């Protein structure tokens, strides 16, 4: 015995704002644009100052230098160098010459 089932009544489609994929398609790009603009505003308001390239080096402590071995002295003096002079020499054995 087979029973005839009635066809389901057509349902009214949900409005576009009730669909979750719509929020993904429009919401994620809109959120990323808004947050990137907020990041740009933060970067412009809190910009870093430009450093003077001719700034003097930190003076070495002469008392400490007298008590050190030559190897310790070279390491200590190299640690006082500005980053722009000592950059990229962490992995290389070559130490840049001291600043005059």
C-alpha positions as CSV (number, residue, x, y, z in Angstrom):
1,X,0.0,0.0,0.0
2,X,1.4,3.3,-0.9
3,X,0.2,6.5,0.5
4,X,0.4,9.6,-1.6
5,X,2.2,12.5,0.1
6,X,1.3,16.0,-0.7
7,X,4.0,18.2,-2.1
8,X,5.3,20.7,0.4
9,X,4.0,24.2,0.0
10,X,6.6,26.6,-1.5
11,X,8.2,28.7,1.2
12,X,8.8,32.3,1.0
13,X,12.6,33.0,0.6
14,X,14.2,34.8,3.5
15,X,15.3,38.4,3.1
16,X,18.9,38.9,2.1
17,X,19.9,40.2,5.6
18,X,18.8,36.9,7.1
19,X,21.2,34.8,5.1
20,X,24.5,34.1,6.9
21,X,26.6,33.9,3.7
22,X,25.5,37.5,2.8
23,X,27.2,38.7,6.0
24,X,30.3,36.8,5.1
25,X,30.4,38.1,1.6
26,X,29.8,41.8,2.6
27,X,30.7,41.9,6.2
28,X,34.2,40.5,6.2
29,X,35.6,42.8,3.5
30,X,33.8,45.8,5.1
31,X,35.3,44.9,8.5
32,X,38.8,44.5,7.0
33,X,38.6,47.9,5.3
34,X,37.4,49.6,8.5
35,X,40.1,48.0,10.6
36,X,42.8,48.8,8.0
37,X,41.7,52.4,8.1
38,X,41.9,52.4,11.9
39,X,45.4,51.0,11.7
40,X,46.5,53.7,9.2
41,X,45.1,56.4,11.5
42,X,46.9,54.9,14.5
43,X,50.2,54.7,12.6
44,X,49.9,58.3,11.4
45,X,49.0,59.6,14.9
46,X,51.8,57.7,16.7
47,X,54.6,57.8,14.2
48,X,58.1,57.1,15.3
49,X,60.6,60.0,15.4
50,X,63.5,60.0,12.8
51,X,66.7,59.3,14.6
52,X,69.9,61.3,14.1
53,X,72.4,59.3,12.2
54,X,75.3,61.3,13.8
55,X,74.3,60.6,17.3
56,X,77.2,59.9,19.6
57,X,77.8,56.4,20.8
58,X,77.2,55.4,24.4
59,X,80.4,56.1,26.3
60,X,82.2,52.9,27.6
61,X,82.8,52.5,31.3
62,X,86.6,52.8,31.6
63,X,86.7,51.0,35.0
64,X,85.0,48.0,33.5
65,X,87.2,48.0,30.5
66,X,90.4,47.8,32.6
67,X,89.1,44.7,34.5
68,X,88.2,42.8,31.3
69,X,90.2,40.4,29.1
70,X,90.7,41.5,25.5
71,X,87.9,39.1,24.3
72,X,85.5,40.5,26.9
73,X,86.5,44.0,26.0
74,X,85.8,43.5,22.3
75,X,82.4,41.9,23.1
76,X,81.5,44.7,25.5
77,X,82.5,47.5,23.0
78,X,80.6,45.7,20.2
79,X,77.4,45.6,22.4
80,X,77.5,49.4,22.7
81,X,77.4,50.0,18.9
82,X,74.2,51.3,17.4
83,X,72.1,48.8,15.7
84,X,72.6,50.3,12.2
85,X,76.4,49.5,12.5
86,X,76.1,46.1,14.0
87,X,73.0,44.9,12.1
88,X,73.1,41.5,10.4
89,X,76.4,40.5,12.2
90,X,74.8,38.3,14.8
91,X,75.3,35.2,12.7
92,X,78.5,36.2,10.9
93,X,82.0,36.0,12.5
94,X,83.0,39.3,11.0
95,X,82.7,42.2,13.3
96,X,82.4,45.7,11.7
97,X,85.3,48.1,12.4
98,X,84.7,50.5,15.3
99,X,83.3,54.0,14.6
100,X,85.7,56.9,14.6
